[in-house]
Amino acid sequence: QVRLVESGGGLVQAGGSLTLSCAASGSIFSGNVMGWYRQAPGKQRELVATIPSGGMANYASSVKGRFTISRDDAKNTVYLQMNSLKPEDTAVYYCSLRSDVLFYWGQGTQVTVSS
């Protein structure tokens, strides 16, 4: 089993920045893909960014150029640096880890961007 614990959400004004962190623990195998998804009220969960171990990051077009995903494999932690935040970025942000055919979610952290 894998446990994912997010931190770093909160309230920020439009144009501001936040950094989310997600620490993974448990049976973590190499070659996994970690990422961030988000879900706004009344909307489906959507991909924000993913990053494989030793690979290139992938971003949703809506966040490209504003958000940066990174990971520290020594700490089993993934980060999401969010800059130039917009009110439409308001959502619950979920950390994810995919290992082979298994997919794990964190509990989510709220990000609210005020206009």
C-alpha positions in Angstrom: 0.0 0.0 0.0 1.0 3.6 -0.6 0.0 6.6 1.4 0.1 10.1 0.0 -0.1 13.2 2.2 -0.5 16.6 0.7 0.3 20.0 2.3 0.6 23.6 1.3 -2.9 24.6 0.2 -4.6 27.8 1.3 -6.1 31.1 0.3 -4.2 33.4 -2.0 -5.0 36.5 -4.1 -5.0 36.4 -7.8 -1.5 36.8 -9.2 0.0 35.2 -6.1 1.9 31.9 -5.6 1.6 28.7 -3.6 3.6 25.6 -3.4 2.0 22.2 -2.8 3.9 19.2 -1.4 3.0 15.5 -1.4 5.0 13.0 0.6 4.6 9.3 -0.3 5.2 6.4 2.0 4.7 2.7 1.9 5.6 0.2 -0.9 7.0 2.6 -3.5 8.6 1.0 -6.5 10.9 2.7 -9.0 9.5 3.8 -12.3 6.4 5.4 -10.9 4.7 8.5 -12.1 3.7 11.1 -9.6 1.3 14.0 -10.3 -1.3 16.5 -9.4 -5.0 16.6 -10.4 -7.6 19.1 -9.3 -11.4 19.2 -9.0 -13.4 22.3 -8.9 -17.0 22.4 -7.5 -19.4 20.9 -10.0 -16.6 19.8 -12.3 -14.8 16.6 -13.1 -11.3 15.9 -11.7 -8.7 17.0 -14.2 -5.0 16.5 -14.7 -2.8 19.4 -13.8 0.7 17.9 -14.2 2.6 14.6 -14.0 6.2 13.7 -13.7 7.8 10.2 -14.1 10.9 9.2 -12.1 13.8 10.5 -14.2 11.5 11.7 -17.0 10.0 14.9 -18.4 7.0 16.6 -16.9 3.7 16.9 -18.6 1.3 19.8 -18.0 -2.3 20.7 -18.8 -2.4 23.5 -21.3 -4.3 25.7 -18.7 -1.3 25.7 -16.3 1.6 25.5 -18.7 4.1 28.3 -18.1 2.6 29.1 -14.7 2.9 25.8 -12.7 6.1 23.7 -12.2 6.1 20.1 -11.0 9.2 18.6 -9.5 10.1 15.6 -7.4 12.7 14.5 -5.0 13.0 10.7 -5.2 15.2 10.5 -2.1 12.3 11.9 -0.1 9.5 10.3 -2.2 8.0 13.8 -2.5 6.4 15.7 -5.4 6.0 19.4 -5.5 3.8 21.8 -7.4 4.9 25.4 -7.6 2.0 27.5 -8.7 2.6 31.1 -9.9 0.3 33.7 -11.4 -2.7 32.1 -9.8 -6.1 32.8 -11.2 -9.5 32.5 -9.6 -10.2 29.6 -12.0 -7.4 27.7 -10.4 -9.6 27.3 -7.3 -10.1 23.6 -6.6 -9.2 20.7 -4.4 -5.8 19.5 -5.5 -5.0 15.8 -5.3 -1.7 14.2 -5.4 -1.4 10.9 -7.3 1.0 8.1 -7.7 0.8 5.5 -10.5 2.9 2.4 -10.2 2.4 -0.2 -12.9 -1.3 -0.9 -12.9 -1.9 0.6 -9.4 -3.1 4.2 -8.8 -3.1 6.0 -5.5 -4.7 9.3 -4.4 -4.0 11.7 -1.6 -6.8 13.1 0.5 -6.7 16.5 -1.3 -5.8 20.0 -0.3 -7.9 23.1 -1.0 -6.5 26.0 -3.0 -8.7 29.1 -3.2 -7.7 32.1 -5.3 -9.6 35.3 -4.7 -10.1 37.9 -7.3 
